[in-house]
């Protein structure tokens, strides 16, 4: 912690983890009503989002997050995301809160408000991802709540903004919609899967695409970019990681000169 602070680095911790703070193994037997419903039945499956309409469940979730953060005061940004491959509860009281995007923002705003007094410098982060990458219509993220935008199924055969692929068009329009009055652009970071290990392929090296997109995101006021990385595959994608880091500092980077250097 102190060595990172000395270098001006922020410590960001978390990810797909609602279930870590309201574990089914601990609470389901006594409080099945705290958990999500699928096809009319409460489920202890870890990928099913808990009942965010249940006040006791939400309070317990927040209390457990607070305890975790008290024990780790070095954390600057807490990533609080739904479980990976999440399914959102179809209980009537949960559905009444709106779409998954609405429910996520409601929960994170509540969490951020409750954490604000004890953790004034902490930022809470959510993710626009999979079935909840469209922005909410009714609820907006509170000030100080930040977001990762993750176009996980995009094509890297063209720039996200070029419109050559249906998925890219959809993702870019979603990003524009988020930035159109829903969340401050500086509070948004682009979460990239350039090193997507599921491809099981040779390295896909796209330094010019990375730089061109960085210029586009910078012109939109986007606050940052980040790259997913598998530890074992770091070196094979080193050029992509390096160029992404450099364009994060300088959106006008001369890529050919940088590669030559």
C-alpha positions in Angstrom: 0.0 0.0 0.0 2.5 2.7 1.0 4.8 2.0 -1.9 1.9 2.3 -4.4 0.8 5.6 -2.7 4.4 6.9 -3.0 4.2 6.3 -6.8 0.8 8.0 -7.1 -1.0 4.7 -7.9 -4.6 4.0 -6.9 -5.6 0.6 -5.5 -8.7 -0.8 -7.2 -10.1 -4.0 -5.9 -13.2 -6.1 -6.6 -15.1 -7.4 -9.6 -18.0 -9.8 -10.1 -18.8 -10.2 -6.5 -22.3 -9.5 -5.1 -22.3 -13.1 -4.0 -19.1 -12.6 -1.9 -21.0 -10.2 0.4 -24.3 -12.0 0.6 -23.1 -15.6 0.2 -25.8 -18.2 -0.4 -24.0 -20.8 1.7 -24.3 -18.5 4.7 -27.7 -17.0 4.4 -30.0 -19.0 2.0 -31.3 -21.6 4.4 -32.5 -19.0 6.9 -33.4 -16.3 4.5 -34.4 -17.7 1.1 -36.5 -14.6 0.5 -33.2 -12.6 0.3 -32.3 -14.3 -2.9 -33.2 -14.1 -6.5 -36.1 -16.0 -8.1 -36.0 -17.9 -11.3 -39.1 -19.6 -12.8 -41.0 -18.9 -9.6 -38.5 -20.4 -7.2 -35.9 -18.8 -4.9 -32.4 -20.0 -6.0 -29.1 -20.4 -4.1 -27.2 -20.4 -7.4 -24.2 -18.0 -7.1 -24.8 -16.4 -10.5 -28.4 -15.3 -9.7 -28.5 -11.8 -8.4 -29.9 -11.5 -4.9 -33.3 -9.8 -4.3 -32.3 -6.1 -4.4 -35.8 -5.2 -3.5 -35.5 -6.9 -0.1 -34.5 -4.3 2.5 -32.9 -6.8 4.9 -30.9 -8.4 2.1 -29.6 -5.0 1.0 -28.7 -3.9 4.6 -26.8 -7.1 5.2 -25.0 -6.8 1.9 -24.0 -3.3 2.7 -22.9 -4.2 6.2 -20.7 -6.9 4.9 -19.1 -4.6 2.3 -18.4 -2.1 5.1 -16.7 -4.7 7.2 -14.5 -5.8 4.2 -13.5 -2.2 3.5 -12.8 -1.3 7.1 -10.2 -4.1 7.1 -8.7 -2.8 3.9 -8.4 1.0 4.2 -5.9 1.1 1.4 -8.6 0.6 -1.2 -9.3 3.7 -3.4 -11.8 2.2 -5.8 -14.1 -0.7 -5.0 -15.5 -2.5 -8.0 -18.9 -3.8 -7.0 -20.3 -5.9 -9.9 -23.0 -8.5 -10.3 -21.8 -12.1 -10.6 -20.3 -13.1 -13.9 -22.9 -14.6 -16.3 -25.5 -13.1 -14.0 -29.2 -13.8 -14.2 -31.4 -11.1 -12.5 -34.2 -12.1 -10.2 -37.6 -12.4 -11.8 -39.5 -12.0 -8.5 -42.3 -9.5 -8.9 -40.9 -7.1 -6.3 -37.5 -7.1 -8.1 -39.0 -6.7 -11.6 -41.0 -3.7 -10.2 -37.6 -1.9 -9.7 -37.1 -1.9 -13.5 -34.5 -3.4 -15.8 -31.2 -4.9 -14.5 -29.5 -1.5 -15.4 -32.0 0.3 -13.2 -31.6 -2.1 -10.4 -27.8 -2.0 -10.5 -27.7 1.8 -10.3 -30.3 1.8 -7.4 -28.2 -0.6 -5.4 -24.9 1.1 -6.1 -26.3 4.5 -5.3 -27.6 3.2 -2.0 -24.2 1.5 -1.3 -22.2 4.7 -2.2 -24.5 6.8 0.1 -24.1 4.5 3.0 -20.3 4.3 2.6 -19.8 8.0 2.1 -19.5 9.0 5.7 -17.1 6.3 6.8 -15.1 6.2 3.5 -15.2 9.8 2.1 -12.3 9.2 -0.4 -13.6 5.8 -1.7 -15.1 5.5 -5.1 -17.6 2.8 -5.9 -17.5 1.4 -9.4 -20.1 -0.6 -11.4 -20.0 -2.1 -14.9 -22.0 -1.8 -18.0 -21.8 -5.4 -19.3 -23.6 -8.2 -20.9 -27.4 -7.9 -20.5 -27.1 -4.6 -18.5 -24.9 -2.5 -20.8 -27.8 -0.2 -21.9 -28.1 2.8 -19.7 -31.0 3.2 -17.2 -33.8 5.4 -18.1 -35.1 6.4 -14.7 -32.2 6.3 -12.3 -28.8 7.9 -12.8 -25.5 7.0 -11.0 -24.8 9.3 -8.0 -21.9 11.7 -8.0 -18.7 9.8 -7.2 -19.9 6.5 -8.6 -17.8 5.5 -11.5 -18.3 3.0 -14.4 -16.5 0.5 -16.6 -18.1 0.1 -20.0 -17.3 -3.4 -21.3 -18.1 -4.2 -25.0 -17.1 -7.9 -24.4 -18.5 -9.3 -27.6 -17.3 -6.6 -30.0 -15.2 -7.3 -33.1 -11.6 -6.1 -33.3 -11.6 -6.2 -37.1 -12.6 -2.6 -37.1 -12.7 0.4 -34.7 -15.6 0.4 -32.3 -16.9 3.6 -33.8 -16.6 2.7 -37.5 -19.9 0.8 -37.8 -18.7 -2.1 -39.8 -20.1 -4.7 -37.4 -23.5 -4.9 -35.9 -22.2 -5.6 -32.4 -19.8 -2.7 -32.6 -22.6 -0.4 -33.7 -24.7 -1.5 -30.8 -21.9 -1.0 -28.2 -20.9 2.4 -29.5 -24.5 3.6 -29.4 -24.8 2.3 -25.9 -21.7 4.2 -24.9 -23.0 7.4 -26.5 -26.3 7.0 -24.6 -24.5 6.7 -21.3 -22.5 9.8 -22.0 -25.7 11.7 -23.1 -26.7 13.0 -19.6 -26.7 9.7 -17.7 -23.2 9.8 -16.3 -20.3 12.2 -16.4 -17.9 11.1 -19.2 -14.9 11.6 -16.9 -16.4 8.9 -14.6 -16.4 6.3 -17.4 -13.5 3.9 -18.3 -13.5 1.5 -21.2 -12.8 -2.1 -20.2 -11.1 -3.9 -23.1 -10.9 -7.6 -23.9 -8.1 -7.2 -26.4 -6.4 -10.1 -24.7 -9.4 -12.3 -24.6 -8.1 -15.7 -23.5 -11.3 -17.5 -24.7 -10.1 -17.1 -28.3 -7.3 -19.6 -27.6 -5.4 -18.1 -30.5 -2.1 -16.6 -31.3 -1.7 -13.0 -30.0 -4.0 -10.5 -31.7 -1.8 -7.4 -31.9 -3.7 -4.2 -32.8 -1.7 -1.2 -31.7 -3.1 1.1 -34.4 -6.7 0.2 -33.5 -5.9 0.8 -29.8 -4.5 4.2 -30.5 -7.3 5.3 -32.9 -9.9 4.3 -30.4 -8.0 6.1 -27.6 -8.2 9.3 -29.6 -11.9 8.8 -30.1 -12.6 8.1 -26.4 -10.5 11.0 -25.4 -12.5 13.3 -27.7 -15.6 12.1 -26.1 -14.3 13.0 -22.6 -14.0 9.4 -21.5 -11.9 9.2 -18.3 -9.8 6.2 -18.9 -9.1 2.9 -20.6 -8.1 -0.5 -19.1 -7.1 -3.9 -20.5 -8.1 -7.3 -19.3 -5.1 -9.5 -18.9 -4.4 -13.2 -18.2 -1.2 -13.5 -16.2 0.2 -16.4 -18.2 -0.4 -14.5 -21.5 1.2 -11.2 -20.5 4.3 -11.3 -22.7 2.6 -12.5 -25.9 0.3 -9.4 -25.7 3.0 -7.1 -24.5 2.8 -4.7 -27.4 -1.0 -4.2 -26.9 -0.6 -3.6 -23.2 2.3 -1.2 -23.8 0.5 0.8 -26.4 -2.7 0.9 -24.4 -0.8 2.3 -21.4 1.0 4.9 -23.5 -2.2 6.1 -25.2 -3.8 6.3 -21.8 -1.2 9.1 -21.1 -1.1 10.5 -24.6 -4.1 10.1 -26.9 -2.1 11.6 -29.8 0.7 9.1 -29.6 2.6 8.4 -32.8 2.2 4.6 -32.9 4.6 3.9 -35.7 7.3 5.9 -34.0 6.6 4.2 -30.7 6.8 0.7 -32.2 10.0 1.6 -34.0 11.5 2.8 -30.7 
